[in-house]
Amino acid sequence: MTQNRGGKGAGAVLGAATVATGLVAGLLFAYACSVMPALARSDDRVFVEVMRNINEVIQNPVFLTAFLGAPVLTGAAAWLHRATRARAWTLAGFVLCVAVLLVTTAGNVPLNEALATTSDPAAARSAFEDTWVAWNTVRTVLSAAALVCLLRATAVRKTGPTPVPR
């Protein structure tokens, strides 16, 4: 019986999707457990200045490749594995990666943009910090869940052929 693992290159696409998703999950986790708690100790002016700087420098090709590559590669992996045992896990990973993208664009990015234009550091921080941290927690959990799904897809993919229904 021939093993159905998604065709040529499907494993590489799934591997790349997993790496990209892991990089994003790690970055978001780092914000949740170190960057934002450290900034919470800062005064309003320092907090706003550092966040503005981070928001500027993070928009670079390395970050954007991983951040946008995660949902694109996961979508491709889901398509390539649509007739395999890994289909449910890759599809779940894809949905979760898209959710991370949506939370970021609808939640975090508008807060970043508002922070960039506010002149009063105390007011800017007050309108930004708690809501941004909450949305970051949501996307951290979503990206970690996506990573778990893709790791499971990788494991299931290696278990052998898809059983033929009788």
Number of C-alpha atoms within 10 A of each C-alpha: 7 7 14 16 25 21 12 9 12 18 19 12 18 27 19 18 31 26 19 24 31 21 18 26 23 15 15 20 19 13 17 17 11 11 13 18 12 12 17 14 10 13 12 17 13 14 20 24 14 13 19 16 11 12 15 12 10 11 10 9 9 9 16 13 11 20 20 16 19 30 24 17 24 30 23 19 30 29 16 22 25 16 15 22 23 27 21 18 22 32 23 21 33 28 18 24 32 21 18 27 19 13 17 18 12 12 17 19 14 14 18 17 12 12 23 17 10 14 10 13 17 15 12 20 19 12 15 18 18 11 14 19 16 14 16 22 17 16 26 22 16 22 29 22 18 32 28 18 22 30 21 16 28 20 12 18 24 14 12 14 15 17 11 5 4 3
